Amino acid sequence: MTKVLFVTPPVSSKAQYGYLEKGSNNIAPLGILSIAAYMREKGYDVEAIDAEAHKYSFDETVDMIIASKPDFVGTTSVSLTAPVAAYLAEKIHKKNPDIPVILGGIHMSSLPKETLEKYPNIDIGVIGEGEITFYKLIKALEKGESIEQLDGIAFRKNGDIIVNKRRSEIEDLDVLPIPAWDLLDAFPHLYTPPAHCFGRTPVAHIVAMRGCEYKCIFCSKKAFPNKARFFSAEYVIDMLKYLIDNFGIKELKYYDDNIMKNKPRFRKLCQMMIDEKLDLTWTCSSRVDLVDLESLKLAKKAGCWQIFYGIESGDPEILKKMRKGITVEKIKEGIKTAKEAGIQIRGYFICGFPGETEESLQRTIDLALTQPIDDFQMTYFTPLPGSPISEVAHKWGTFEDDWSKMNKLYPIFIPNGWTKEKLEKMYNRGLMRFYLRPRIIYKYLLRMFKSKEAFKVIFSNALNTMKFWFFVRNQDEVFKDGWHNFDPNKIEQSQVATQSSEKS
């Protein structure tokens, strides 16, 4: 039987979260778990190694891969982790050059040609939704058939990179099997929530929809289809029951961009969660212009305690430039609605967007301070590959187009009229003014004393944040050991040092 091994690259939490690494979370790799489940349903022998969650070194990861004796290796990456995935492929090929390494994920979907050109050890790229494409690819490869006409892949031919057309998206998502969480040997206990939304444990993240119809120019339009598609409420309930019955899940994170896009289906899902008496508390994301009081009250009754809003800016002109499709008035209305329903709010904001001024950024900070928002996450504007803005970002400022720095916490884009130091200073000041308020401190204290796990995560995150704000203040200091300038040797040395420290 053909064996397929799915692997997450061994990227560190420090590379992803910087000074927030102690309060970061591990999310089960839902994309490869869905593909793995589909392949298993088709009769393949599948295994998974989550090297990222386990904090394995490259050598440990490769040794496990070789010991597994797979016929194919499938991996995934975002832009930040693309160099890590490529280095993993290089080390696999040094041990066994006959194992094809196939890369999927948002980065490959955004820049297939550029990625294969830059990383010769990636054999084939999967573009877009992976289930059907990956299955057809492996089926063709194991039979020795041509892949030249296969939709949804990028490959090499006679020294050239060939990018085939995208495969049409799956219309009926219910045909897909439930993600193969059982392949993860430490699920769910290794997958804890981050400090900002620490509820109960064990926790699981799920995807209940795919696609987005909105036109924000900072999102990767090349990677995502413009059509929103949904798993049925019945499918989602079956998935939740599976997680509860097999893993004892108590907390759920809906990992969807706009869970309320299909409002009748959202209300049906909430009502079914209530009728089934599911012992779950949960969080979700939505646009501020999609919510209504009736739906949020129903969600609250079904266990929802926190909603994430992509607010992005408090300046009307910046919102227009983002093509966000919302106004400051609509933002305030959405916040008011969630508070009336008794649901906590986490607002996502962007610092340093093209055209940003000190006045516009101050309006963003003021909005966060004057509205009843419970959590404030501000990230630096990052021209992600595949986003419309990435193609013209250099016209609006200084852009360091380095994939390995794209964690949104490192300022790789400096708008015209700004310096890196000035941007970081205002960024840090905004976060400090928000979180060092008695109301916010009190809320985190309440969360922190809910459990030992919550205390550990929130306390560690608070301690590291204080150290950063008062003693470090800039991300160059955080990453001075080379994490953001991808250096495999430094990464492996750092991982070995971390593991030795943990063992001692």
C-alpha positions as CSV (number, residue, x, y, z in Angstrom):
1,M,0.0,0.0,0.0
2,T,1.3,3.4,-0.9
3,K,2.3,5.4,2.1
4,V,1.9,9.2,2.4
5,L,3.5,11.1,5.3
6,F,2.2,14.6,6.1
7,V,4.6,16.9,8.0
8,T,4.5,20.4,9.4
9,P,7.9,22.2,9.1
10,P,9.8,22.5,12.4
11,V,9.4,26.3,12.7
12,S,9.7,27.9,16.1
13,S,7.1,29.8,18.1
14,K,9.7,32.6,18.4
15,A,9.9,33.0,14.6
16,Q,6.1,33.3,14.5
17,Y,5.3,35.2,17.6
18,G,8.4,37.1,18.7
19,Y,8.2,38.3,22.3
20,L,4.7,36.8,22.5
21,E,6.0,33.3,22.1
22,K,5.2,32.3,25.7
23,G,1.5,33.1,25.2
24,S,1.3,31.7,21.7
25,N,-0.8,28.7,20.8
26,N,-0.5,25.5,18.8
27,I,-3.2,25.0,16.2
28,A,-3.6,21.5,14.7
29,P,-2.7,21.6,11.0
30,L,-6.2,21.5,9.7
31,G,-5.3,21.7,6.0
32,I,-3.1,18.6,6.0
33,L,-5.4,16.8,8.4
34,S,-8.2,17.2,5.9
35,I,-6.1,16.0,3.0
36,A,-4.9,13.1,5.1
37,A,-8.4,12.1,5.9
38,Y,-9.4,12.2,2.3
39,M,-6.4,10.1,1.3
40,R,-7.1,7.6,4.0
41,E,-10.7,7.4,2.7
42,K,-9.3,6.6,-0.7
43,G,-7.3,3.6,0.7
44,Y,-3.9,5.1,1.3
45,D,-1.7,4.5,4.3
46,V,-1.3,7.9,6.0
47,E,0.7,9.3,8.9
48,A,1.4,12.7,10.3
49,I,4.2,14.4,12.1
50,D,3.5,17.8,13.6
51,A,7.1,18.9,14.0
52,E,6.1,22.5,14.8
53,A,3.9,21.7,17.8
54,H,6.4,19.2,19.2
55,K,9.3,21.6,18.7
56,Y,11.3,18.9,17.0
57,S,14.7,19.9,15.5
58,F,15.3,19.4,11.8
59,D,17.4,16.4,12.4
60,E,14.8,14.8,14.6
61,T,12.1,15.5,12.1
62,V,14.1,14.1,9.2
63,D,15.1,11.0,11.2
64,M,11.4,10.3,11.9
65,I,10.5,10.8,8.3
66,I,13.1,8.4,7.0
67,A,12.2,5.9,9.7
68,S,8.6,6.0,8.5
69,K,9.6,4.9,5.0
70,P,7.0,7.0,3.1
71,D,6.5,6.9,-0.6
72,F,5.6,10.6,-0.6
73,V,5.9,13.5,1.8
74,G,3.4,16.3,1.9
75,T,4.0,19.5,3.8
76,T,2.6,23.0,4.0
77,S,3.6,26.5,4.7
78,V,2.7,30.1,4.9
79,S,5.2,32.7,3.6
80,L,7.0,32.9,6.9
81,T,7.6,29.2,7.0
82,A,8.3,28.6,3.3
83,P,12.1,28.8,3.8
84,V,11.8,26.3,6.7
85,A,9.7,23.9,4.5
86,A,12.3,24.2,1.7
87,Y,15.2,23.4,4.1
88,L,13.3,20.4,5.5
89,A,12.9,19.2,1.9
90,E,16.6,19.6,1.3
91,K,17.5,17.5,4.3
92,I,15.0,14.8,3.3
93,H,16.6,14.6,-0.1
94,K,20.1,14.3,1.4
95,K,18.9,11.3,3.3
96,N,16.8,9.8,0.6
97,P,16.6,11.6,-2.8
98,D,13.9,9.2,-4.0
99,I,11.2,10.6,-1.7
100,P,9.2,13.3,-3.5
101,V,8.4,16.3,-1.3
102,I,5.1,18.1,-2.2
103,L,4.4,21.5,-0.8
104,G,0.9,23.1,-0.5
105,G,-0.5,25.9,1.6
106,I,-1.3,29.6,1.1
107,H,2.2,30.6,0.1
108,M,2.5,28.0,-2.7
109,S,-1.0,28.9,-3.8
110,S,0.0,32.6,-4.0
111,L,3.5,32.3,-5.6
112,P,3.8,28.8,-7.2
113,K,6.4,29.7,-9.9
114,E,8.5,31.9,-7.6
115,T,8.5,29.3,-4.9
116,L,9.7,26.4,-7.1
117,E,12.3,28.7,-8.7
118,K,13.7,29.7,-5.3
119,Y,13.5,26.2,-3.7
120,P,14.8,23.4,-6.0
121,N,14.2,20.7,-3.3
122,I,10.5,21.2,-3.5
123,D,9.5,18.7,-6.1
124,I,5.8,19.7,-6.8
125,G,3.5,22.4,-5.6
126,V,-0.2,22.0,-4.9
127,I,-2.2,25.1,-5.6
128,G,-5.6,25.9,-3.9
129,E,-7.7,23.3,-2.2
130,G,-5.6,20.2,-1.7
131,E,-7.9,17.2,-1.2
132,I,-8.8,16.2,-4.8
133,T,-5.6,17.6,-6.4
134,F,-3.3,15.8,-4.0
135,Y,-5.2,12.5,-4.4
136,K,-5.1,12.8,-8.2
137,L,-1.4,13.7,-8.1
138,I,-0.4,10.8,-5.9
139,K,-2.5,8.4,-8.0
140,A,-0.8,9.6,-11.2
141,L,2.7,9.4,-9.7
142,E,2.3,5.9,-8.2
143,K,1.2,4.7,-11.6
144,G,3.9,6.5,-13.5
145,E,1.4,8.6,-15.4
146,S,1.9,12.1,-16.8
147,I,0.9,15.0,-14.5
148,E,1.2,17.6,-17.2
149,Q,-2.5,18.1,-17.6
150,L,-3.4,17.8,-13.9
151,D,-5.2,20.9,-12.6
152,G,-4.0,22.6,-9.4
153,I,-0.3,21.8,-9.5
154,A,3.1,23.4,-10.3
155,F,6.1,21.3,-11.4
156,R,9.3,21.3,-13.3
157,K,9.8,20.2,-16.9
158,N,13.1,20.4,-18.8
159,G,14.3,23.1,-16.5
160,D,11.2,25.2,-16.7
161,I,8.5,25.8,-14.1
162,I,5.0,24.8,-15.3
163,V,2.0,26.2,-13.4
164,N,-1.3,24.5,-14.4
165,K,-4.7,26.1,-14.0
166,R,-6.4,26.0,-10.7
167,R,-8.8,23.2,-9.9
168,S,-12.4,24.3,-9.4
169,E,-13.2,24.5,-5.7
170,I,-15.3,21.8,-4.1
171,E,-18.9,23.0,-4.1
172,D,-20.4,20.5,-1.6
173,L,-17.9,20.5,1.3
174,D,-19.9,17.9,3.1
175,V,-18.4,15.2,0.8
176,L,-15.1,15.6,2.7
177,P,-14.4,13.3,5.6
178,I,-13.8,14.8,9.1
179,P,-10.2,15.9,9.5
180,A,-7.9,13.2,10.8
181,W,-7.1,14.6,14.3
182,D,-6.4,11.0,15.4
183,L,-3.1,11.1,13.4
184,L,-1.7,13.6,15.9
185,D,-0.2,11.7,18.8
186,A,-0.5,14.6,21.3
187,F,-4.0,15.9,20.3
188,P,-5.6,17.7,21.9
189,H,-3.3,18.3,25.0
190,L,-0.4,19.9,23.1
191,Y,-2.8,22.3,21.3
192,T,-3.5,25.0,23.9
193,P,-5.2,28.3,23.2
194,P,-3.3,31.6,23.2
195,A,-3.4,34.0,26.2
196,H,-5.8,36.4,24.6
197,C,-8.6,33.8,24.3
198,F,-7.8,31.2,26.9
199,G,-11.1,29.6,27.9
200,R,-11.4,26.0,28.8
201,T,-9.3,23.0,27.9
202,P,-9.0,20.7,26.0
203,V,-9.5,23.0,22.9
204,A,-9.9,22.4,19.2
205,H,-9.9,24.6,16.2
206,I,-12.2,23.8,13.3
207,V,-13.0,25.2,9.8
208,A,-16.7,25.4,9.1
209,M,-16.5,27.4,5.8
210,R,-14.1,28.2,3.1
211,G,-13.6,31.2,0.9
212,C,-14.2,34.9,1.2
213,E,-16.2,37.3,-1.0
214,Y,-14.8,40.6,0.3
215,K,-12.1,42.7,-1.4
216,C,-9.7,43.8,1.3
217,I,-6.5,44.5,-0.6
218,F,-4.2,43.2,2.1
219,C,-5.5,39.6,1.9
220,S,-4.1,37.0,-0.5
221,K,-6.6,36.9,-3.3
222,K,-4.5,34.5,-5.4
223,A,-4.8,31.8,-2.7
224,F,-8.4,32.1,-1.8
225,P,-11.5,31.8,-4.1
226,N,-13.9,34.7,-4.0
227,K,-16.9,32.5,-3.3
228,A,-17.8,31.5,0.3
229,R,-18.8,27.9,0.8
230,F,-20.1,26.3,3.9
231,F,-20.1,22.9,5.6
232,S,-23.8,22.2,6.5
233,A,-24.9,22.7,10.1
234,E,-25.5,19.0,10.4
235,Y,-21.9,18.2,9.2
236,V,-20.5,20.7,11.8
237,I,-22.5,19.1,14.6
238,D,-21.3,15.7,13.7
239,M,-17.7,17.0,13.7
240,L,-18.3,18.6,17.2
241,K,-19.7,15.4,18.6
242,Y,-16.7,13.5,17.2
243,L,-14.3,15.9,19.0
244,I,-16.3,15.7,22.2
245,D,-16.7,11.9,22.2
246,N,-13.1,11.0,21.1
247,F,-11.0,13.8,22.7
248,G,-13.1,15.3,25.4
249,I,-13.1,18.8,23.8
250,K,-14.5,21.6,26.0
251,E,-13.5,24.7,24.1
252,L,-13.9,25.4,20.4
253,K,-12.3,28.0,18.1
254,Y,-14.1,28.5,14.8
255,Y,-11.3,29.3,12.5
256,D,-13.5,30.9,9.8
257,D,-13.0,34.4,8.5
258,N,-16.7,35.3,8.5
259,I,-18.8,32.7,10.2
260,M,-22.0,34.8,10.0
261,K,-21.8,35.3,6.2
262,N,-24.6,32.8,5.8
263,K,-26.8,34.0,8.6
264,P,-29.7,31.4,8.4
265,R,-27.1,28.6,8.5
266,F,-25.3,30.3,11.4
267,R,-28.5,30.5,13.4
268,K,-29.4,26.9,12.6
269,L,-25.9,25.8,13.8
270,C,-26.3,27.7,17.0
271,Q,-29.8,26.3,17.6
272,M,-28.5,22.7,17.0
273,M,-25.7,23.2,19.4
274,I,-28.3,24.2,22.0
275,D,-30.7,21.4,21.2
276,E,-27.9,18.8,21.3
277,K,-26.9,20.2,24.7
278,L,-23.2,20.2,23.6
279,D,-20.9,21.1,26.5
280,L,-18.8,23.6,24.6
281,T,-17.8,27.2,24.9
282,W,-16.4,28.8,21.8
283,T,-15.1,31.8,20.0
284,C,-15.5,32.9,16.4
285,S,-14.7,35.7,13.9
286,S,-17.0,38.0,11.9
287,R,-17.2,41.3,10.1
288,V,-18.8,44.1,12.1
289,D,-21.3,44.7,9.3
290,L,-22.6,41.1,9.4
291,V,-23.7,40.8,13.1
292,D,-27.1,41.4,14.5
293,L,-28.4,41.3,18.1
294,E,-30.7,38.3,17.6
295,S,-28.0,36.1,16.1
296,L,-25.4,37.0,18.7
297,K,-27.8,36.4,21.5
298,L,-28.4,33.0,20.1
299,A,-24.7,32.4,19.8
300,K,-24.2,33.4,23.4
301,K,-26.8,30.9,24.5
302,A,-25.0,28.3,22.4
303,G,-21.8,28.9,24.2
304,C,-20.0,31.8,22.4
305,W,-18.1,34.0,24.7
306,Q,-15.7,35.9,22.4
307,I,-15.9,37.3,18.9
308,F,-13.0,38.6,16.8
309,Y,-13.6,41.6,14.6
310,G,-11.2,42.7,11.8
311,I,-11.5,46.4,12.5
312,E,-8.1,47.3,11.0
313,S,-8.2,51.1,11.4
314,G,-10.0,53.9,13.1
315,D,-9.4,56.3,10.2
316,P,-12.0,56.6,7.5
317,E,-9.5,57.3,4.7
318,I,-7.3,54.3,5.6
319,L,-10.4,52.0,5.7
320,K,-11.2,53.2,2.2
321,K,-7.7,52.5,1.0
322,M,-7.9,49.0,2.4
323,R,-11.2,48.5,0.5
324,K,-12.5,47.1,3.8
325,G,-16.1,48.0,3.0
326,I,-16.9,49.3,6.5
327,T,-17.1,52.7,8.2
328,V,-16.1,53.8,11.7
329,E,-19.8,54.1,12.5
330,K,-20.4,50.5,11.4
331,I,-17.5,49.4,13.6
332,K,-18.9,51.1,16.7
333,E,-22.3,49.6,15.9
334,G,-20.9,46.1,15.6
335,I,-19.0,46.5,18.9
336,K,-22.2,47.8,20.7
337,T,-24.2,44.8,19.3
338,A,-21.7,42.2,20.6
339,K,-21.6,43.9,24.1
340,E,-25.4,43.9,24.3
341,A,-25.3,40.2,23.6
342,G,-22.8,39.7,26.4
343,I,-20.0,38.6,24.2
344,Q,-16.4,39.8,24.6
345,I,-14.6,41.5,21.7
346,R,-11.2,41.1,20.3
347,G,-10.3,43.7,17.8
348,Y,-7.7,43.2,15.1
349,F,-5.9,46.4,13.9
350,I,-3.2,47.2,11.3
351,C,-0.3,49.6,12.0
352,G,1.6,51.3,9.2
353,F,-0.7,50.7,6.2
354,P,0.2,52.6,3.0
355,G,-0.8,56.2,3.4
356,E,-0.7,56.0,7.2
357,T,0.1,59.2,9.1
358,E,0.7,59.8,12.8
359,E,-2.8,61.3,13.0
360,S,-4.5,58.3,11.3
361,L,-2.7,55.8,13.5
362,Q,-3.6,57.8,16.6
363,R,-7.3,57.6,15.5
364,T,-6.9,53.8,15.4
365,I,-5.5,53.7,18.9
366,D,-8.1,56.2,20.2
367,L,-10.9,54.0,18.7
368,A,-9.5,51.0,20.6
369,L,-9.3,53.0,23.8
370,T,-12.7,54.6,23.7
371,Q,-14.7,51.5,22.6
372,P,-15.6,48.6,25.0
373,I,-13.1,46.3,23.3
374,D,-11.7,43.5,25.6
375,D,-8.6,42.6,23.6
376,F,-6.5,44.6,21.2
377,Q,-4.3,43.0,18.6
378,M,-2.3,45.4,16.4
379,T,0.0,43.9,13.8
380,Y,2.4,45.7,11.4
381,F,1.1,46.0,7.9
382,T,2.8,43.2,5.9
383,P,2.4,43.0,2.1
384,L,1.7,39.3,1.9
385,P,2.4,37.4,-1.3
386,G,-0.7,37.2,-3.4
387,S,-2.4,40.2,-2.0
388,P,-3.2,43.1,-4.4
389,I,-1.3,45.6,-2.3
390,S,1.9,43.6,-2.4
391,E,2.3,44.4,-6.1
392,V,2.5,48.2,-5.5
393,A,3.7,48.3,-1.9
394,H,7.1,49.7,-2.8
395,K,5.5,52.8,-4.2
396,W,4.1,53.6,-0.7
397,G,7.1,53.0,1.4
398,T,10.2,50.9,2.1
399,F,9.4,47.2,1.7
400,E,11.7,44.5,2.8
401,D,10.4,41.6,0.7
402,D,11.7,38.8,2.9
403,W,9.3,35.8,3.4
404,S,11.1,34.7,6.5
405,K,10.1,38.0,8.3
406,M,6.4,37.9,7.5
407,N,5.0,37.2,10.9
408,K,3.2,40.6,11.0
409,L,5.0,41.4,14.3
410,Y,8.2,42.6,12.5
411,P,7.9,45.9,10.6
412,I,9.1,45.0,7.1
413,F,7.1,47.8,5.5
414,I,7.8,51.4,6.6
415,P,5.3,53.9,5.0
416,N,6.6,57.0,3.4
417,G,7.2,59.7,6.0
418,W,7.9,57.3,8.8
419,T,11.0,55.7,10.3
420,K,11.1,52.2,11.7
421,E,11.9,53.6,15.1
422,K,9.0,56.0,15.1
423,L,6.6,53.3,13.9
424,E,7.7,50.9,16.6
425,K,7.4,53.5,19.2
426,M,3.8,54.4,18.4
427,Y,2.9,50.7,18.0
428,N,4.3,49.9,21.5
429,R,2.7,52.9,23.0
430,G,-0.7,52.0,21.6
431,L,-0.5,48.5,23.1
432,M,0.7,49.7,26.5
433,R,-2.0,52.3,26.7
434,F,-4.6,49.7,26.0
435,Y,-3.4,46.8,28.2
436,L,-2.1,48.8,31.2
437,R,-5.6,49.9,32.2
438,P,-7.3,48.6,35.4
439,R,-10.3,47.3,33.5
440,I,-8.2,45.2,31.1
441,I,-5.8,44.0,33.9
442,Y,-8.8,42.9,36.0
443,K,-10.3,40.9,33.1
444,Y,-7.0,39.1,32.5
445,L,-6.7,38.3,36.2
446,L,-10.2,36.7,36.1
447,R,-9.1,34.6,33.1
448,M,-5.8,33.7,34.7
449,F,-7.2,32.2,37.8
450,K,-9.7,29.9,36.0
451,S,-7.1,27.0,35.8
452,K,-3.5,26.1,36.2
453,E,-3.1,26.1,32.4
454,A,-4.6,29.5,32.1
455,F,-2.4,30.9,34.8
456,K,0.8,29.6,33.2
457,V,0.0,30.8,29.7
458,I,-1.3,34.3,30.7
459,F,1.3,34.9,33.4
460,S,4.2,33.9,31.0
461,N,2.8,36.1,28.2
462,A,2.3,39.1,30.6
463,L,5.9,38.8,31.9
464,N,7.5,38.6,28.5
465,T,5.3,41.5,27.2
466,M,6.4,43.7,30.1
467,K,10.1,42.8,29.5
468,F,9.6,43.8,25.9
469,W,7.8,47.0,26.5
470,F,10.1,48.3,29.3
471,F,13.5,46.8,28.4
472,V,13.6,45.9,24.7
473,R,11.0,47.9,22.8
474,N,12.0,46.8,19.2
475,Q,11.8,43.5,17.3
476,D,15.4,43.7,16.1
477,E,16.4,42.9,19.7
478,V,13.9,40.1,19.9
479,F,15.2,38.5,16.7
480,K,18.9,39.4,17.1
481,D,19.8,35.7,17.3
482,G,18.9,35.2,13.7
483,W,15.4,33.8,13.8
484,H,14.0,36.3,11.3
485,N,17.0,36.0,9.0
486,F,16.5,32.4,8.3
487,D,19.6,30.5,9.2
488,P,19.2,26.7,9.5
489,N,22.4,26.4,11.6
490,K,21.2,28.9,14.2
491,I,17.7,27.4,14.2
492,E,19.1,24.0,14.9
493,Q,21.5,25.2,17.6
494,S,18.7,27.2,19.3
495,Q,16.3,24.2,19.2
496,V,18.9,21.9,20.7
497,A,19.7,24.4,23.4
498,T,16.0,24.8,24.2
499,Q,15.4,21.0,24.3
500,S,18.5,20.6,26.6
501,S,17.2,23.3,28.9
502,E,13.7,21.7,29.1
503,K,15.2,18.3,29.9
504,S,17.4,19.7,32.7
